Amino acid sequence: METVRVSSKGQVVIPKSIRQAQRITAGTELVVTTVGDEIRMKPASGIEPSTVDEVAGCLYKKGRRKLSDSETRRRIGAMLKARNRAGRRG
């Protein structure tokens, strides 16, 4: 963990070791969010958001069992918890 200082303009310098490890170069766009008392930054995906109507059916596979809404929510929750745990280890 490294400590950085915020400038009078609200700018911070991401340490070189972190920029190199995350392949962040000049001009890389980052998404900044807050989660609880944490500030998180991650590279912007560059993919525009889609509506459900635009992507409906793209995951269809013949013979695949349809999940109930509650099962879908449970699986998404489990995936997000696992991702959150993995992010805290680093």
MIMI-60628 format. One record per atom (N, C-alpha, C): residue in three letters; atom name; x, y, z. Coordinates in steps of 0.2 Angstrom, whole numbers, plus 5000, padded with zeros to 4 digits. Layout:
% residues N
REC:r:a:xx:yy:zz
REC:ALA:CA:X:Y:Z
...
//
This chain:
% residues 90
REC:r:a:xx:yy:zz
REC:MET:N:5004:4994:5000
REC:MET:CA:5000:5000:5000
REC:MET:C:5004:5006:5000
REC:GLU:N:5003:5011:4996
REC:GLU:CA:5007:5017:4996
REC:GLU:C:5002:5023:4997
REC:THR:N:5005:5028:5000
REC:THR:CA:5001:5034:5002
REC:THR:C:5003:5040:4996
REC:VAL:N:4998:5043:4994
REC:VAL:CA:4998:5049:4989
REC:VAL:C:4995:5055:4992
REC:ARG:N:4996:5060:4989
REC:ARG:CA:4994:5067:4992
REC:ARG:C:4989:5070:4986
REC:VAL:N:4984:5073:4989
REC:VAL:CA:4979:5076:4984
REC:VAL:C:4982:5083:4983
REC:SER:N:4982:5086:4977
REC:SER:CA:4984:5092:4975
REC:SER:C:4978:5097:4976
REC:SER:N:4980:5104:4976
REC:SER:CA:4974:5109:4977
REC:SER:C:4969:5108:4971
REC:LYS:N:4971:5105:4966
REC:LYS:CA:4966:5104:4960
REC:LYS:C:4962:5097:4961
REC:GLY:N:4964:5094:4966
REC:GLY:CA:4960:5087:4967
REC:GLY:C:4964:5082:4964
REC:GLN:N:4970:5083:4961
REC:GLN:CA:4973:5078:4957
REC:GLN:C:4978:5073:4962
REC:VAL:N:4978:5067:4960
REC:VAL:CA:4983:5062:4963
REC:VAL:C:4987:5059:4958
REC:VAL:N:4993:5057:4960
REC:VAL:CA:4998:5054:4956
REC:VAL:C:4998:5046:4958
REC:ILE:N:4996:5042:4953
REC:ILE:CA:4996:5035:4954
REC:ILE:C:5003:5033:4954
REC:PRO:N:5006:5029:4959
REC:PRO:CA:5013:5027:4959
REC:PRO:C:5014:5023:4953
REC:LYS:N:5021:5024:4951
REC:LYS:CA:5023:5021:4945
REC:LYS:C:5022:5013:4945
REC:SER:N:5024:5010:4951
REC:SER:CA:5023:5003:4951
REC:SER:C:5016:5000:4950
REC:ILE:N:5011:5004:4952
REC:ILE:CA:5004:5002:4951
REC:ILE:C:5002:5004:4944
REC:ARG:N:5004:5009:4941
REC:ARG:CA:5003:5011:4934
REC:ARG:C:5006:5005:4930
REC:GLN:N:5012:5003:4931
REC:GLN:CA:5015:4998:4927
REC:GLN:C:5011:4991:4928
REC:ALA:N:5009:4989:4934
REC:ALA:CA:5006:4983:4935
REC:ALA:C:4999:4983:4932
REC:GLN:N:4996:4989:4932
REC:GLN:CA:4989:4989:4929
REC:GLN:C:4989:4991:4922
REC:ARG:N:4995:4992:4919
REC:ARG:CA:4995:4995:4912
REC:ARG:C:4992:5001:4911
REC:ILE:N:4992:5006:4915
REC:ILE:CA:4989:5012:4915
REC:ILE:C:4994:5017:4912
REC:THR:N:4992:5020:4906
REC:THR:CA:4997:5025:4903
REC:THR:C:4994:5031:4902
REC:ALA:N:4997:5036:4900
REC:ALA:CA:4994:5043:4899
REC:ALA:C:4988:5043:4894
REC:GLY:N:4983:5046:4896
REC:GLY:CA:4977:5046:4892
REC:GLY:C:4972:5040:4894
REC:THR:N:4974:5035:4898
REC:THR:CA:4969:5030:4900
REC:THR:C:4964:5033:4904
REC:GLU:N:4958:5032:4902
REC:GLU:CA:4952:5034:4906
REC:GLU:C:4950:5029:4912
REC:LEU:N:4949:5032:4918
REC:LEU:CA:4947:5028:4924
REC:LEU:C:4940:5030:4926
REC:VAL:N:4937:5025:4929
REC:VAL:CA:4930:5026:4932
REC:VAL:C:4932:5026:4939
REC:VAL:N:4929:5032:4942
REC:VAL:CA:4931:5033:4950
REC:VAL:C:4924:5032:4953
REC:THR:N:4924:5027:4958
REC:THR:CA:4918:5026:4962
REC:THR:C:4920:5026:4969
REC:THR:N:4914:5027:4974
REC:THR:CA:4915:5026:4981
REC:THR:C:4911:5020:4983
REC:VAL:N:4914:5016:4987
REC:VAL:CA:4911:5010:4990
REC:VAL:C:4912:5011:4998
REC:GLY:N:4907:5012:5001
REC:GLY:CA:4908:5013:5009
REC:GLY:C:4913:5019:5009
REC:ASP:N:4918:5018:5013
REC:ASP:CA:4923:5024:5014
REC:ASP:C:4929:5023:5010
REC:GLU:N:4928:5019:5004
REC:GLU:CA:4934:5018:5000
REC:GLU:C:4933:5022:4993
REC:ILE:N:4938:5024:4990
REC:ILE:CA:4938:5027:4983
REC:ILE:C:4941:5022:4979
REC:ARG:N:4938:5020:4974
REC:ARG:CA:4940:5015:4969
REC:ARG:C:4941:5018:4962
REC:MET:N:4946:5016:4959
REC:MET:CA:4947:5018:4952
REC:MET:C:4949:5011:4948
REC:LYS:N:4946:5011:4942
REC:LYS:CA:4947:5006:4937
REC:LYS:C:4947:5008:4930
REC:PRO:N:4950:5005:4926
REC:PRO:CA:4950:5007:4919
REC:PRO:C:4943:5007:4916
REC:ALA:N:4941:5012:4912
REC:ALA:CA:4935:5012:4909
REC:ALA:C:4935:5007:4904
REC:SER:N:4929:5003:4903
REC:SER:CA:4929:4998:4898
REC:SER:C:4929:5000:4891
REC:GLY:N:4927:5006:4889
REC:GLY:CA:4926:5008:4883
REC:GLY:C:4920:5005:4879
REC:ILE:N:4916:5001:4882
REC:ILE:CA:4911:4998:4879
REC:ILE:C:4904:5002:4881
REC:GLU:N:4901:5005:4877
REC:GLU:CA:4895:5008:4878
REC:GLU:C:4889:5004:4882
REC:PRO:N:4886:5006:4887
REC:PRO:CA:4880:5002:4890
REC:PRO:C:4875:5000:4884
REC:SER:N:4872:4995:4885
REC:SER:CA:4867:4992:4881
REC:SER:C:4860:4991:4884
REC:THR:N:4855:4992:4881
REC:THR:CA:4849:4990:4884
REC:THR:C:4847:4983:4883
REC:VAL:N:4843:4981:4888
REC:VAL:CA:4841:4974:4887
REC:VAL:C:4838:4972:4880
REC:ASP:N:4834:4976:4877
REC:ASP:CA:4831:4975:4871
REC:ASP:C:4837:4974:4866
REC:GLU:N:4842:4977:4866
REC:GLU:CA:4848:4977:4861
REC:GLU:C:4852:4970:4862
REC:VAL:N:4852:4967:4868
REC:VAL:CA:4856:4961:4869
REC:VAL:C:4851:4955:4870
REC:ALA:N:4845:4956:4870
REC:ALA:CA:4840:4950:4872
REC:ALA:C:4842:4945:4867
REC:GLY:N:4842:4939:4870
REC:GLY:CA:4844:4933:4866
REC:GLY:C:4851:4931:4864
REC:CYS:N:4855:4936:4866
REC:CYS:CA:4862:4935:4864
REC:CYS:C:4866:4929:4868
REC:LEU:N:4863:4927:4873
REC:LEU:CA:4866:4921:4877
REC:LEU:C:4862:4915:4876
REC:TYR:N:4857:4915:4872
REC:TYR:CA:4853:4909:4871
REC:TYR:C:4857:4903:4869
REC:LYS:N:4856:4898:4872
REC:LYS:CA:4859:4891:4869
REC:LYS:C:4854:4886:4870
REC:LYS:N:4853:4882:4865
REC:LYS:CA:4847:4877:4865
REC:LYS:C:4849:4872:4870
REC:GLY:N:4844:4870:4874
REC:GLY:CA:4845:4865:4879
REC:GLY:C:4847:4868:4886
REC:ARG:N:4849:4874:4886
REC:ARG:CA:4851:4877:4893
REC:ARG:C:4845:4878:4897
REC:ARG:N:4845:4877:4903
REC:ARG:CA:4840:4877:4908
REC:ARG:C:4839:4885:4910
REC:LYS:N:4833:4887:4910
REC:LYS:CA:4832:4894:4911
REC:LYS:C:4832:4895:4919
REC:LEU:N:4835:4899:4922
REC:LEU:CA:4835:4901:4929
REC:LEU:C:4830:4905:4931
REC:SER:N:4827:4904:4937
REC:SER:CA:4822:4908:4940
REC:SER:C:4825:4915:4942
REC:ASP:N:4821:4920:4943
REC:ASP:CA:4824:4926:4945
REC:ASP:C:4828:4926:4951
REC:SER:N:4825:4922:4956
REC:SER:CA:4829:4922:4963
REC:SER:C:4835:4918:4962
REC:GLU:N:4836:4913:4958
REC:GLU:CA:4842:4909:4957
REC:GLU:C:4847:4914:4953
REC:THR:N:4845:4918:4948
REC:THR:CA:4849:4922:4945
REC:THR:C:4852:4927:4950
REC:ARG:N:4848:4930:4954
REC:ARG:CA:4850:4935:4959
REC:ARG:C:4855:4932:4964
REC:ARG:N:4854:4926:4966
REC:ARG:CA:4858:4922:4970
REC:ARG:C:4865:4921:4967
REC:ARG:N:4865:4919:4961
REC:ARG:CA:4871:4918:4957
REC:ARG:C:4875:4924:4956
REC:ILE:N:4872:4930:4954
REC:ILE:CA:4875:4936:4953
REC:ILE:C:4878:4939:4960
REC:GLY:N:4874:4938:4965
REC:GLY:CA:4877:4940:4972
REC:GLY:C:4883:4936:4974
REC:ALA:N:4883:4930:4973
REC:ALA:CA:4889:4926:4974
REC:ALA:C:4895:4928:4970
REC:MET:N:4894:4929:4964
REC:MET:CA:4899:4931:4959
REC:MET:C:4902:4938:4962
REC:LEU:N:4898:4943:4964
REC:LEU:CA:4900:4949:4966
REC:LEU:C:4904:4949:4973
REC:LYS:N:4901:4944:4977
REC:LYS:CA:4905:4943:4983
REC:LYS:C:4912:4941:4982
REC:ALA:N:4912:4936:4978
REC:ALA:CA:4919:4933:4976
REC:ALA:C:4923:4938:4973
REC:ARG:N:4921:4942:4969
REC:ARG:CA:4925:4947:4965
REC:ARG:C:4927:4952:4971
REC:ASN:N:4923:4954:4975
REC:ASN:CA:4924:4959:4980
REC:ASN:C:4930:4956:4985
REC:ARG:N:4929:4950:4987
REC:ARG:CA:4934:4946:4991
REC:ARG:C:4941:4946:4988
REC:ALA:N:4941:4945:4981
REC:ALA:CA:4947:4945:4977
REC:ALA:C:4950:4951:4977
REC:GLY:N:4946:4957:4976
REC:GLY:CA:4949:4963:4976
REC:GLY:C:4952:4966:4982
REC:ARG:N:4950:4963:4988
REC:ARG:CA:4952:4965:4995
REC:ARG:C:4959:4962:4996
REC:ARG:N:4960:4956:4993
REC:ARG:CA:4967:4953:4994
REC:ARG:C:4973:4956:4991
REC:GLY:N:4971:4960:4986
REC:GLY:CA:4977:4964:4982
REC:GLY:C:4979:4970:4985
//
